[in-house]
Amino acid sequence: MRLRAKGLLTATGAGLSLLLATAPASAVGPGSEGEVEATGSHEGPTLTSQIRYTGSTGGGGGSKPGDGMAPVGDWTPPACWYEPRTAKEFAKYMEDTYDSVVNMRGQHSYAKTSAGQTRQYYKDGEYKNYNLKKSDEGLWWVAVRDEDRWMEEGAKACSEPPAWVENGETPDLPNAVTPEVLAQLAYDQIRVPETEVSLAPGGASKVNLPTWAWLDRATFKPVEVTASLVANGVNISATTVARPDSLALDPGTPDATLHPASGECGLSGSGSVGEPYAKGKAGQEPPCGVTYLRASGKSAYDLNATVNWKIGWTGTGQPEEQALPDGAFGAGQDVIVEEIQSVNR
């Protein structure tokens, strides 16, 4: 029987998906064709990424506090990639994973069989004892995933088995870590400020009177994250920068007029978005804002403000900035709109 797992090299289900995903067809024995889906709890030996992030990541400790940008379009940063490991590191990981599978209480026999066949392939088959005697001649490149995205479909993309790569050669693997891949991973770590626009005049907005909107220039400035991999003779890095480019307003009701009509407010020459309201401008058309045409009644309108960010990166061997897909991050805020009260005499 041929076993093909849908999963990653990183171990889920206490190591089962690693051993199935990495087992070459020739290593799992003859028999009928079949497919086994590896499932289980998010436990067992794991490969921890050796990539390190610094900058506007929103915090440390492996957590991702704050909010990140959503790429515009269908592109997303990689949820898995390939990193180098020494023969000693690879051997320990494979042995730990094998032990985890075969000693798991209630484990299926086919999983134990596959675990043994995979271990044999790398230890006693084509690669003698995980290439430990050739440890100074190359590295094992293995799949690692973003632990915060392990449930996403993209986390299953790195299904190639571990590859032994001689020193000086380029890994023939999708998403093998390069400066560009690091830049894409840094993109996913960027945390941007909360998008709450300043609105004026203060208090409740009035029907048919413009509400001015602007962003605090001191808060909305470029943010960046650097991703680096310094391990096992590999020393590369990339810095991804996000620059605020424009503010898009959605008034939360069709009964409103946007300023400008497109609803997208660009940066001014001073780098600000919109213009702060000043006394005496209540009747003027703002460079960025909204005029509500109907009162919100007992509720409030949900004004959504989205900041669009331009993204670029530089890194090892790439001093000239290269573009990445634009990002966007928005948030809603309640706006109460009242009728203007008048007295007839």
Secondary structure, 3 states (H helix, E strand, C coil): CECCCCCCCCCCCCCHHHHHHCCCHHHCCCCCECCCCCCCCCCCCCCCCCEEEEECCCCCCCCCCCEECEECCCCCCCCEEEEEECHHHHHHHHHHHHHHHHCCCCCCHHHHHHHHHHHHHHHCCCCHHHHHHHCCCEEEEEEEECHHHCCCHHHHCCCCCCEEEECCCCCCCCCECCHHHHHHHHHHHCEECCCCCEEECCCCEECCCCEEEEECCCCCCCEEEEEEEEECCEEEEEEEEEEEEEEEEECCCCCEEEECCCCEEEECCCCCEECCCCCCCCCCCCCCEEEECCCCCCCCEEEEEEEEEEEEEEECCEEEEEEEEEEEEEEEEEECEECCCCCCC
